[in-house]
């Protein structure tokens, strides 16, 4: 009788351990997949940020050029100071 109880406990422990292993392995695979997706999203965001920084640099250059152009036109339109 004691052998039967021990056999049942050991069998239940082995089956339970295998079940826990299967569940944990599935969870680990899901987490690894999610991690890979997050890394891909992060890389996409970094690429987009780099592209936007380049675009911002181009726009800054254009604004600087426009400011210089407007300033030079404005300086040319000024009247000379009155002679006293």
TIMI-2910 file (N, C-alpha, C, CB; in pm, 1 decimal, decimal comma, always signed):
<rs>
+----------+----------+----------+----------+----------+----------+----------+----------+----------+----------+----------+----------+------+
!      n_x !      n_y !      n_z !     ca_x !     ca_y !     ca_z !      c_x !      c_y !      c_z !     cb_x !     cb_y !     cb_z ! resn !
+----------+----------+----------+----------+----------+----------+----------+----------+----------+----------+----------+----------+------+
!    +81,9 !   -118,8 !     +0,0 !     +0,0 !     +0,0 !     +0,0 !    +86,6 !   +125,5 !     +0,0 !    -93,4 !     -0,4 !   +119,9 !  Unk !
!   +190,8 !   +126,7 !    +83,9 !   +281,1 !   +241,4 !    +90,1 !   +352,1 !   +260,8 !    -42,9 !   +383,6 !   +223,5 !   +202,9 !  Unk !
!   +388,6 !   +147,6 !   -106,9 !   +454,2 !   +157,6 !   -237,5 !   +361,7 !   +220,9 !   -340,7 !   +499,2 !    +19,2 !   -285,5 !  Unk !
!   +235,1 !   +187,5 !   -335,3 !   +138,1 !   +242,7 !   -429,0 !   +121,5 !   +392,5 !   -408,1 !     +3,4 !   +172,3 !   -414,2 !  Unk !
!   +119,7 !   +437,6 !   -282,4 !   +107,2 !   +580,2 !   -252,9 !   +232,0 !   +655,0 !   -300,2 !    +84,8 !   +602,7 !   -101,3 !  Unk !
!   +349,0 !   +599,5 !   -271,9 !   +473,8 !   +662,1 !   -317,2 !   +479,7 !   +667,4 !   -469,2 !   +595,5 !   +585,9 !   -262,3 !  Unk !
!   +439,9 !   +558,5 !   -533,9 !   +438,1 !   +555,3 !   -680,6 !   +343,1 !   +662,5 !   -734,1 !   +395,8 !   +414,8 !   -732,3 !  Unk !
!   +228,5 !   +676,7 !   -673,9 !   +131,3 !   +778,8 !   -716,3 !   +185,8 !   +919,5 !   -696,5 !     +0,2 !   +763,0 !   -639,0 !  Unk !
!   +250,3 !   +942,5 !   -582,6 !   +308,3 !  +1074,7 !   -556,0 !   +421,6 !  +1105,7 !   -653,3 !   +359,7 !  +1082,6 !   -411,5 !  Unk !
!   +507,8 !  +1010,2 !   -677,0 !   +618,7 !  +1032,3 !   -770,1 !   +567,8 !  +1053,3 !   -911,9 !   +716,0 !   +914,2 !   -766,4 !  Unk !
!   +468,4 !   +974,4 !   -951,9 !   +411,6 !   +990,3 !  -1086,1 !   +345,6 !  +1127,3 !  -1098,8 !   +309,1 !   +877,8 !  -1116,2 !  Unk !
!   +272,0 !  +1167,6 !   -998,1 !   +208,5 !  +1300,0 !   -999,0 !   +312,6 !  +1411,3 !  -1001,0 !   +117,2 !  +1316,3 !   -876,8 !  Unk !
!   +420,4 !  +1392,8 !   -927,8 !   +528,1 !  +1492,3 !   -926,6 !   +595,4 !  +1504,4 !  -1062,6 !   +631,8 !  +1456,4 !   -820,9 !  Unk !
!   +618,9 !  +1390,9 !  -1126,1 !   +682,6 !  +1391,5 !  -1258,2 !   +589,8 !  +1455,5 !  -1361,1 !   +720,1 !  +1247,6 !  -1301,7 !  Unk !
!   +462,8 !  +1414,6 !  -1359,9 !   +366,1 !  +1471,9 !  -1454,4 !   +349,4 !  +1621,6 !  -1427,5 !   +228,7 !  +1399,3 !  -1443,9 !  Unk !
!   +339,4 !  +1660,1 !  -1301,8 !   +326,8 !  +1802,0 !  -1266,9 !   +449,9 !  +1881,2 !  -1308,0 !   +303,2 !  +1817,8 !  -1117,2 !  Unk !
!   +567,5 !  +1823,4 !  -1285,8 !   +691,0 !  +1890,1 !  -1326,7 !   +698,4 !  +1906,6 !  -1477,7 !   +812,0 !  +1812,2 !  -1277,2 !  Unk !
!   +657,1 !  +1803,7 !  -1551,6 !   +656,3 !  +1813,2 !  -1697,1 !   +557,2 !  +1919,2 !  -1742,5 !   +622,2 !  +1677,4 !  -1760,2 !  Unk !
!   +441,2 !  +1924,3 !  -1677,7 !   +341,1 !  +2024,6 !  -1714,7 !   +393,4 !  +2166,0 !  -1688,5 !   +210,3 !  +2001,0 !  -1636,8 !  Unk !
!   +456,0 !  +2185,1 !  -1573,1 !   +513,9 !  +2316,7 !  -1540,8 !   +621,9 !  +2351,3 !  -1642,9 !   +573,2 !  +2318,0 !  -1396,1 !  Unk !
!   +704,1 !  +2256,5 !  -1680,5 !   +807,5 !  +2280,6 !  -1780,8 !   +748,2 !  +2321,5 !  -1915,1 !   +893,2 !  +2156,7 !  -1798,2 !  Unk !
!   +642,5 !  +2252,2 !  -1955,3 !   +577,0 !  +2284,9 !  -2082,9 !   +518,7 !  +2426,2 !  -2077,9 !   +465,2 !  +2181,7 !  -2115,2 !  Unk !
!   +451,7 !  +2458,8 !  -1967,4 !   +391,9 !  +2592,1 !  -1953,3 !   +501,0 !  +2699,4 !  -1953,9 !   +308,1 !  +2601,1 !  -1822,8 !  Unk !
!   +607,9 !  +2677,2 !  -1878,6 !   +715,6 !  +2775,7 !  -1873,0 !   +786,7 !  +2789,5 !  -2006,9 !   +815,6 !  +2737,8 !  -1765,3 !  Unk !
!   +803,8 !  +2680,3 !  -2078,8 !   +866,9 !  +2686,1 !  -2210,2 !   +780,9 !  +2765,6 !  -2308,1 !   +891,6 !  +2544,5 !  -2264,1 !  Unk !
!   +650,3 !  +2742,9 !  -2303,6 !   +559,5 !  +2820,2 !  -2388,6 !   +563,9 !  +2968,1 !  -2355,8 !   +417,5 !  +2768,9 !  -2374,5 !  Unk !
!   +567,4 !  +2998,6 !  -2226,7 !   +574,6 !  +3138,3 !  -2184,3 !   +706,5 !  +3200,3 !  -2227,6 !   +557,9 !  +3149,8 !  -2031,9 !  Unk !
!   +815,0 !  +3124,2 !  -2215,6 !   +946,2 !  +3173,8 !  -2255,7 !   +949,6 !  +3203,3 !  -2405,9 !  +1055,5 !  +3071,9 !  -2218,8 !  Unk !
!   +890,0 !  +3115,3 !  -2485,1 !   +885,2 !  +3137,8 !  -2629,9 !   +803,5 !  +3262,1 !  -2663,0 !   +826,0 !  +3015,3 !  -2701,4 !  Unk !
!   +691,8 !  +3280,3 !  -2594,5 !   +607,6 !  +3397,8 !  -2617,5 !   +682,7 !  +3525,3 !  -2580,4 !   +476,7 !  +3387,5 !  -2536,6 !  Unk !
!   +752,5 !  +3523,3 !  -2467,9 !   +829,3 !  +3639,9 !  -2425,5 !   +943,2 !  +3669,2 !  -2523,5 !   +885,2 !  +3618,4 !  -2284,0 !  Unk !
!  +1007,9 !  +3565,3 !  -2573,5 !  +1115,0 !  +3585,5 !  -2671,4 !  +1059,2 !  +3646,6 !  -2799,6 !  +1186,2 !  +3452,2 !  -2702,4 !  Unk !
!   +943,0 !  +3601,1 !  -2842,8 !   +879,6 !  +3655,5 !  -2963,2 !   +842,1 !  +3802,9 !  -2941,1 !   +753,3 !  +3572,2 !  -3000,8 !  Unk !
!   +784,2 !  +3832,9 !  -2825,3 !   +747,9 !  +3971,2 !  -2793,6 !   +871,8 !  +4059,5 !  -2785,4 !   +669,9 !  +3977,4 !  -2661,5 !  Unk !
!   +979,2 !  +4004,9 !  -2728,3 !  +1104,8 !  +4080,0 !  -2717,9 !  +1158,9 !  +4112,9 !  -2857,0 !  +1209,8 !  +3999,7 !  -2637,2 !  Unk !
!  +1154,3 !  +4016,1 !  -2947,6 !  +1200,7 !  +4040,1 !  -3083,9 !  +1115,4 !  +4146,4 !  -3152,7 !  +1198,4 !  +3909,8 !  -3164,9 !  Unk !
!   +984,5 !  +4142,0 !  -3130,7 !   +895,2 !  +4243,1 !  -3189,1 !   +925,7 !  +4381,3 !  -3132,4 !   +747,4 !  +4206,8 !  -3163,0 !  Unk !
!   +951,2 !  +4389,0 !  -3001,7 !   +984,0 !  +4517,5 !  -2940,0 !  +1116,1 !  +4571,8 !  -2993,4 !   +990,7 !  +4503,4 !  -2787,5 !  Unk !
!  +1214,4 !  +4484,7 !  -3011,6 !  +1341,3 !  +4529,2 !  -3067,9 !  +1323,5 !  +4580,5 !  -3210,3 !  +1443,1 !  +4415,7 !  -3065,4 !  Unk !
!  +1240,7 !  +4512,9 !  -3287,5 !  +1213,7 !  +4556,8 !  -3424,3 !  +1142,6 !  +4691,9 !  -3424,5 !  +1129,2 !  +4452,1 !  -3498,9 !  Unk !
!  +1044,1 !  +4708,4 !  -3337,1 !   +973,6 !  +4836,5 !  -3325,7 !  +1068,7 !  +4947,3 !  -3282,5 !   +857,4 !  +4825,3 !  -3226,0 !  Unk !
!  +1156,0 !  +4916,2 !  -3188,8 !  +1252,6 !  +5014,4 !  -3140,4 !  +1346,7 !  +5056,5 !  -3251,6 !  +1332,2 !  +4958,3 !  -3022,5 !  Unk !
!  +1394,9 !  +4959,1 !  -3329,8 !  +1484,5 !  +4991,3 !  -3440,1 !  +1412,8 !  +5077,0 !  -3544,4 !  +1538,6 !  +4862,7 !  -3504,5 !  Unk !
!  +1286,8 !  +5044,9 !  -3570,7 !  +1208,1 !  +5124,5 !  -3665,1 !  +1193,3 !  +5268,2 !  -3614,4 !  +1068,7 !  +5060,7 !  -3687,1 !  Unk !
!  +1168,0 !  +5283,4 !  -3484,5 !  +1153,9 !  +5416,2 !  -3424,8 !  +1285,4 !  +5492,6 !  -3432,8 !  +1107,4 !  +5405,2 !  -3278,6 !  Unk !
!  +1397,1 !  +5425,4 !  -3405,1 !  +1527,4 !  +5491,5 !  -3413,3 !  +1559,4 !  +5533,0 !  -3556,6 !  +1637,4 !  +5399,3 !  -3359,7 !  Unk !
!  +1526,2 !  +5447,5 !  -3653,6 !  +1547,2 !  +5482,4 !  -3794,4 !  +1464,3 !  +5603,7 !  -3832,6 !  +1512,1 !  +5363,9 !  -3885,4 !  Unk !
!  +1339,3 !  +5606,0 !  -3788,4 !  +1250,9 !  +5718,3 !  -3818,2 !  +1303,1 !  +5846,4 !  -3752,2 !  +1107,1 !  +5687,9 !  -3770,7 !  Unk !
!  +1351,0 !  +5835,4 !  -3629,8 !  +1407,0 !  +5951,0 !  -3560,4 !  +1529,6 !  +6004,4 !  -3633,6 !  +1443,5 !  +5914,3 !  -3416,3 !  Unk !
!  +1614,5 !  +5914,9 !  -3679,2 !  +1733,5 !  +5957,2 !  -3754,7 !  +1692,8 !  +6027,5 !  -3884,1 !  +1824,0 !  +5835,5 !  -3786,5 !  Unk !
!  +1593,1 !  +5974,6 !  -3952,2 !  +1544,8 !  +6036,7 !  -4075,2 !  +1488,7 !  +6175,6 !  -4045,9 !  +1437,6 !  +5948,5 !  -4142,1 !  Unk !
!  +1412,4 !  +6187,9 !  -3936,4 !  +1355,2 !  +6316,7 !  -3900,1 !  +1462,5 !  +6417,1 !  -3858,3 !  +1254,5 !  +6298,9 !  -3788,1 !  Unk !
!  +1567,5 !  +6370,1 !  -3792,9 !  +1676,6 !  +6459,9 !  -3756,6 !  +1745,4 !  +6513,3 !  -3881,9 !  +1778,4 !  +6387,8 !  -3666,3 !  Unk !
!  +1764,2 !  +6428,6 !  -3981,8 !  +1821,6 !  +6474,9 !  -4108,4 !  +1732,0 !  +6577,1 !  -4174,8 !  +1845,2 !  +6357,5 !  -4202,6 !  Unk !
!  +1604,2 !  +6549,3 !  -4174,5 !  +1507,2 !  +6641,8 !  -4234,4 !  +1506,9 !  +6774,4 !  -4159,2 !  +1365,5 !  +6580,0 !  -4234,3 !  Unk !
!  +1514,3 !  +6769,4 !  -4026,5 !  +1519,4 !  +6891,2 !  -3946,1 !  +1644,7 !  +6972,1 !  -3978,4 !  +1515,2 !  +6856,9 !  -3796,6 !  Unk !
!  +1756,8 !  +6905,1 !  -3997,4 !  +1879,5 !  +6974,0 !  -4035,3 !  +1863,6 !  +7045,6 !  -4168,7 !  +1995,6 !  +6875,5 !  -4042,3 !  Unk !
!  +1800,4 !  +6979,1 !  -4264,8 !  +1775,0 !  +7042,3 !  -4394,7 !  +1685,9 !  +7165,6 !  -4379,0 !  +1709,6 !  +6941,7 !  -4491,4 !  Unk !
!  +1582,1 !  +7153,4 !  -4297,9 !  +1490,9 !  +7266,3 !  -4277,1 !  +1561,4 !  +7382,7 !  -4207,2 !  +1369,1 !  +7221,8 !  -4194,7 !  Unk !
!  +1650,3 !  +7352,4 !  -4112,3 !  +1726,0 !  +7458,5 !  -4045,3 !  +1812,5 !  +7533,0 !  -4146,3 !  +1813,6 !  +7400,2 !  -3932,0 !  Unk !
!  +1876,2 !  +7458,7 !  -4236,1 !  +1957,7 !  +7522,7 !  -4340,2 !  +1872,7 !  +7611,9 !  -4429,2 !  +2029,2 !  +7417,0 !  -4425,3 !  Unk !
!  +1755,2 !  +7566,0 !  -4466,0 !  +1666,7 !  +7645,9 !  -4551,3 !  +1619,5 !  +7772,2 !  -4480,3 !  +1546,1 !  +7563,0 !  -4594,9 !  Unk !
!  +1585,7 !  +7760,7 !  -4351,6 !  +1541,8 !  +7878,4 !  -4275,5 !  +1656,4 !  +7977,9 !  -4264,0 !  +1491,0 !  +7837,7 !  -4134,4 !  Unk !
!  +1777,5 !  +7929,1 !  -4236,0 !  +1893,4 !  +8018,8 !  -4228,1 !  +1913,9 !  +8091,8 !  -4360,2 !  +2020,6 !  +7940,0 !  -4191,0 !  Unk !
!  +1905,4 !  +8019,3 !  -4470,6 !  +1921,1 !  +8081,0 !  -4602,2 !  +1812,5 !  +8186,9 !  -4625,2 !  +1915,8 !  +7973,4 !  -4713,3 !  Unk !
!  +1687,6 !  +8152,1 !  -4592,4 !  +1577,1 !  +8246,2 !  -4612,4 !  +1595,5 !  +8371,0 !  -4526,0 !  +1442,4 !  +8178,8 !  -4580,1 !  Unk !
!  +1640,5 !  +8352,7 !  -4401,8 !  +1664,1 !  +8467,9 !  -4314,9 !  +1773,0 !  +8558,3 !  -4371,2 !  +1702,1 !  +8421,6 !  -4174,4 !  Unk !
!  +1881,6 !  +8499,8 !  -4418,7 !  +1989,1 !  +8579,4 !  -4478,1 !  +1940,2 !  +8651,7 !  -4603,4 !  +2109,7 !  +8490,1 !  -4512,2 !  Unk !
!  +1861,6 !  +8581,5 !  -4684,0 !  +1809,9 !  +8640,5 !  -4807,6 !  +1717,3 !  +8757,9 !  -4776,4 !  +1735,4 !  +8534,4 !  -4891,0 !  Unk !
!  +1627,5 !  +8740,5 !  -4682,1 !  +1535,3 !  +8848,3 !  -4644,8 !  +1612,9 !  +8964,9 !  -4584,1 !  +1428,3 !  +8797,0 !  -4545,1 !  Unk !
!  +1710,4 !  +8934,6 !  -4500,3 !  +1790,1 !  +9041,6 !  -4438,2 !  +1867,0 !  +9119,7 !  -4543,5 !  +1887,6 !  +8983,3 !  -4334,3 !  Unk !
!  +1922,4 !  +9052,8 !  -4642,5 !  +1997,6 !  +9123,8 !  -4746,0 !  +1904,4 !  +9209,1 !  -4831,4 !  +2074,6 !  +9024,5 !  -4834,6 !  Unk !
!  +1783,9 !  +9161,3 !  -4860,6 !  +1687,8 !  +9240,9 !  -4936,5 !  +1641,6 !  +9361,5 !  -4855,3 !  +1567,2 !  +9154,9 !  -4977,3 !  Unk !
!  +1620,9 !  +9339,3 !  -4727,5 !  +1574,9 !  +9447,7 !  -4640,2 !  +1683,5 !  +9554,7 !  -4629,1 !  +1537,6 !  +9393,2 !  -4499,4 !  Unk !
!  +1808,0 !  +9514,7 !  -4620,2 !  +1919,7 !  +9610,0 !  -4610,3 !  +1931,7 !  +9689,9 !  -4739,1 !  +2052,9 !  +9536,3 !  -4580,3 !  Unk !
!  +1907,4 !  +9629,1 !  -4851,8 !  +1917,3 !  +9699,4 !  -4980,1 !  +1803,1 !  +9799,0 !  -4996,7 !  +1917,0 !  +9599,0 !  -5096,6 !  Unk !
!  +1690,5 !  +9776,1 !  -4935,9 !  +1574,2 !  +9863,6 !  -4950,2 !  +1578,7 !  +9983,5 !  -4856,4 !  +1448,0 !  +9785,3 !  -4925,5 !  Unk !
!  +1666,0 !  +9981,3 !  -4761,1 !  +1673,5 ! +10092,3 !  -4664,8 !  +1718,9 ! +10220,6 !  -4735,0 !  +1770,6 ! +10057,5 !  -4548,5 !  Unk !
!  +1663,5 ! +10326,3 !  -4688,8 !  +1703,9 ! +10456,8 !  -4740,8 !  +1831,7 ! +10501,2 !  -4670,3 !  +1590,7 ! +10562,4 !  -4721,7 !  Unk !
!  +1914,1 ! +10574,2 !  -4740,6 !  +2034,0 ! +10624,2 !  -4672,6 !  +1994,9 ! +10724,4 !  -4565,8 !  +2132,0 ! +10688,5 !  -4773,1 !  Unk !
!  +2075,4 ! +10739,7 !  -4462,9 !  +2041,6 ! +10835,8 !  -4356,7 !  +2039,9 ! +10978,0 !  -4412,5 !  +2142,7 ! +10825,6 !  -4239,1 !  Unk !
!  +1955,9 ! +11060,4 !  -4358,5 !  +1948,8 ! +11199,4 !  -4409,0 !  +2077,9 ! +11275,0 !  -4379,6 !  +1828,9 ! +11274,3 !  -4345,8 !  Unk !
!  +2113,4 ! +11361,1 !  -4473,2 !  +2234,5 ! +11441,1 !  -4453,5 !  +2202,1 ! +11564,2 !  -4371,2 !  +2296,6 ! +11481,8 !  -4588,7 !  Unk !
!  +2280,5 ! +11592,0 !  -4275,3 !  +2253,5 ! +11708,1 !  -4192,4 !  +2341,2 ! +11824,6 !  -4228,0 !  +2271,0 ! +11674,4 !  -4048,4 !  Unk !
+----------+----------+----------+----------+----------+----------+----------+----------+----------+----------+----------+----------+------+
</rs>
